[in-house]
């Protein structure tokens, strides 16, 4: 009815009674006056691709379960050892346990990210939305980041916006903000300052995360939310990571009816923005 090209995936039943997946596309063939003369289309058998996609997703789910069990065990023993050391002044022991715990947390986060991507692609990423004040979430997330002992100082300018209430999945928004903060720290190794803001703008709560690190050029800025894309430093060094964090951030914000975007200047730093619709207290 709209006259626009379209595509969709569907199943056909074969003569043997088996169902196969197909990708069908259709394009309008228009006359000079713009009227549609006919539709031209293709139908491609994607059954094998669907089977491979299912195998991949099943493998990631299995790997997530198999990896999380030993990771959780290691983390538990590290926490036990930290309690047992009491007031020990053995700095080597303290640093070693903190390093182990930090690396275990990174591995745990990566496992969770891989599982999230699988859920996103299958449309099964769960969201448990509630109403909550955004200022409290930002404060708690910053506190948790600082507890990991980064060299950076994180300044939070909230402008007394404690009344900004959003309806969202609290854990997922924490995940999003945590990703932006850890990125700000990772991509600004030469500085020790990250600035976080929270304000209201046109019926939305807007969080900003500003760093003074390597920054990005225009081409990088247009691609940062692509899956597996990673920014390069001036010396062509690729910073650690798999390039899936911002892809997940964008998907989560889209599912909340929100928005994420960035502004950046090469070698001067970047600012990322998160915008969520506000709900008004009666």
C-alpha positions in Angstrom: 0.0 0.0 0.0 2.9 2.4 0.8 4.7 1.6 -2.5 8.0 1.1 -0.6 10.4 -1.7 -1.1 10.2 -4.3 1.7 11.7 -7.6 2.8 10.7 -10.2 5.4 11.7 -13.7 6.5 9.1 -16.5 6.4 8.8 -20.3 6.1 7.5 -22.4 3.2 6.4 -26.0 3.4 8.1 -28.3 1.0 6.6 -31.3 -0.9 8.1 -33.6 1.8 6.3 -31.7 4.5 9.4 -30.0 5.9 9.5 -26.3 6.5 12.3 -24.1 5.1 13.2 -20.5 5.9 13.2 -17.9 3.0 14.1 -14.3 2.7 11.7 -12.5 0.3 12.3 -9.0 -1.1 10.1 -6.9 -3.3 10.8 -3.6 -5.2 8.4 -1.4 -7.1 9.1 -0.8 -10.8 7.8 2.7 -11.5 6.8 4.5 -14.6 8.1 8.0 -15.4 5.1 9.6 -13.7 5.9 7.6 -10.5 3.1 5.1 -10.7 3.9 1.5 -10.0 3.8 -0.7 -13.1 4.7 -3.9 -11.4 6.6 -5.4 -8.5 9.9 -7.2 -8.9 11.0 -9.6 -6.2 13.3 -12.4 -5.1 13.0 -15.2 -2.6 16.2 -16.7 -1.2 16.5 -20.0 0.7 18.2 -19.1 4.0 17.4 -22.3 5.8 21.0 -23.3 6.2 21.9 -19.8 7.5 19.1 -20.1 10.1 20.4 -23.5 11.2 23.9 -22.1 11.6 22.6 -19.1 13.4 20.7 -21.3 15.9 23.8 -23.4 16.4 25.8 -20.3 17.1 23.3 -19.0 19.6 23.0 -22.4 21.3 26.8 -22.5 21.6 27.0 -19.1 23.1 24.3 -20.0 25.7 26.1 -23.2 26.6 29.5 -21.4 26.8 27.9 -18.7 29.0 26.8 -21.3 31.4 30.0 -23.3 31.4 32.2 -20.3 31.8 30.2 -18.5 34.4 30.4 -21.5 36.8 34.2 -21.4 37.2 34.3 -17.6 37.1 31.8 -17.4 39.9 33.8 -19.9 41.9 37.1 -17.9 41.4 35.4 -14.7 42.4 34.0 -16.3 45.6 37.4 -17.6 46.7 39.0 -14.2 46.0 36.4 -12.5 48.2 37.0 -15.1 50.9 40.8 -14.6 50.8 40.3 -10.8 51.0 38.2 -11.3 54.2 40.8 -13.8 55.6 43.7 -11.4 55.2 42.1 -9.0 57.7 44.3 -6.0 58.2 47.3 -7.5 56.5 49.8 -4.9 55.3 51.3 -7.2 52.7 50.8 -4.9 49.7 51.8 -7.5 47.2 49.0 -9.8 48.5 46.5 -6.9 48.4 47.4 -5.8 44.9 47.3 -9.4 43.6 43.9 -10.1 45.0 42.5 -6.8 43.6 44.1 -7.6 40.2 42.5 -11.1 40.1 39.1 -9.7 41.1 39.3 -7.0 38.5 40.2 -9.5 35.7 37.4 -11.9 36.8 34.9 -9.0 36.7 36.0 -8.2 33.1 35.6 -11.8 32.1 32.2 -11.9 33.7 31.2 -8.8 31.8 32.4 -10.2 28.5 30.4 -13.4 29.0 27.3 -11.3 29.8 27.8 -9.1 26.7 28.0 -12.2 24.4 24.8 -13.6 25.9 23.1 -10.2 25.5 24.0 -10.0 21.8 22.5 -13.5 21.3 19.3 -12.4 23.1 19.2 -9.1 21.0 19.4 -11.0 17.7 16.7 -13.4 18.7 14.5 -10.7 20.2 14.5 -12.2 23.7 16.4 -9.6 25.7 14.4 -9.2 28.9 13.5 -5.8 30.2 12.0 -5.3 33.7 10.9 -1.7 33.8 10.1 0.2 36.9 10.0 3.9 37.8 13.1 5.2 39.6 15.1 8.5 40.1 17.9 8.7 37.7 20.2 10.7 39.9 20.4 7.9 42.4 21.4 5.4 39.7 24.1 7.7 38.4 25.5 8.3 41.8 25.6 4.6 42.7 27.2 3.6 39.3 29.9 6.2 39.8 30.6 4.9 43.3 30.9 1.3 42.0 33.3 2.4 39.3 35.5 4.3 41.8 35.5 1.3 44.1 37.5 -0.6 41.4 40.4 1.8 42.0 40.8 3.8 38.7 43.3 6.6 38.6 40.6 8.9 37.2 38.5 11.3 39.1 34.8 11.3 38.2 33.0 14.6 38.8 29.2 14.4 38.8 27.4 17.7 38.2 23.7 16.9 38.8 22.4 20.4 39.2 19.9 19.2 41.8 18.0 17.1 39.4 16.8 14.5 42.0 13.2 14.7 40.7 14.0 13.2 37.3 12.1 10.0 37.2 12.3 7.5 34.3 10.5 4.3 33.6 13.1 1.8 32.6 15.0 -1.4 33.4 17.3 -0.2 36.2 19.9 -2.9 35.7 20.1 -2.3 32.0 20.5 1.5 32.3 23.2 0.8 34.9 24.9 -1.5 32.4 24.7 1.3 29.8 26.1 4.0 32.0 28.8 1.6 33.4 29.9 1.0 29.8 30.2 4.7 29.0 32.2 5.4 32.2 34.6 2.5 31.7 35.1 3.6 28.0 35.8 7.2 29.1 38.5 5.9 31.5 40.0 3.4 29.0 40.2 5.9 26.1 41.7 8.8 28.2 44.9 7.2 29.7 46.8 10.5 29.7 44.3 12.4 31.8 42.6 11.8 35.2 39.3 13.5 34.8 35.9 12.4 33.6 32.8 14.6 33.9 29.3 13.4 34.3 26.2 15.5 33.9 22.4 15.1 34.4 19.8 17.5 33.2 16.3 17.8 31.8 15.8 18.7 28.2 12.5 18.7 26.2 10.8 16.2 28.4 13.8 13.9 28.6 16.4 13.1 31.2 19.9 13.5 29.6 23.0 12.0 31.0 26.4 13.2 29.6 29.8 11.5 30.0 32.7 13.7 29.1 36.4 12.5 28.8 39.5 14.3 27.7 41.2 11.4 25.9 42.1 10.4 22.4 38.8 11.5 20.8 37.5 10.5 17.4 37.4 11.8 13.8 34.2 12.1 11.8 34.5 8.6 10.2 35.0 6.9 13.6 32.1 8.9 15.1 29.7 7.5 12.5 30.7 3.9 13.1 31.2 3.6 16.9 27.8 1.9 17.5 28.5 -0.8 14.9 29.0 -4.3 16.2 32.7 -5.2 16.6 34.0 -1.7 15.6 36.9 -0.4 17.7 38.6 3.0 17.7 42.3 3.3 16.8 44.8 5.5 18.6 47.2 7.8 16.7 49.8 5.0 16.6 47.3 2.6 15.1 47.0 0.9 18.4 43.6 -0.7 19.0 42.4 -0.4 22.5 41.5 -3.5 24.4 37.9 -4.8 23.9 35.7 -6.6 21.4 33.8 -3.7 20.0 30.4 -4.9 21.3 29.8 -2.5 24.3 28.4 0.5 22.4 26.5 -1.8 20.1 24.7 -3.2 23.2 24.3 0.4 24.6 22.5 1.5 21.5 20.2 -1.5 21.4 19.2 -1.1 25.0 18.5 2.6 24.6 16.4 1.9 21.4 14.4 -0.6 23.4 13.6 2.0 26.0 12.5 4.6 23.4 15.6 6.5 24.2 18.6 7.8 22.3 22.4 7.7 22.5 24.8 9.8 20.6 28.3 11.3 20.8 30.3 14.4 20.0 34.0 14.3 19.7 37.2 16.0 18.5 40.3 14.1 17.7 42.9 14.3 20.5 40.6 16.5 22.6 38.1 14.0 24.0 34.5 12.8 23.6 31.1 13.4 25.1 28.5 10.7 25.1 24.8 11.4 25.8 22.0 9.2 27.0 18.4 10.4 26.7 15.4 8.7 28.3 11.7 9.9 28.4 10.7 11.4 31.7 7.6 10.4 33.7 6.0 13.2 35.8 5.2 12.7 39.4 1.6 13.5 40.2 
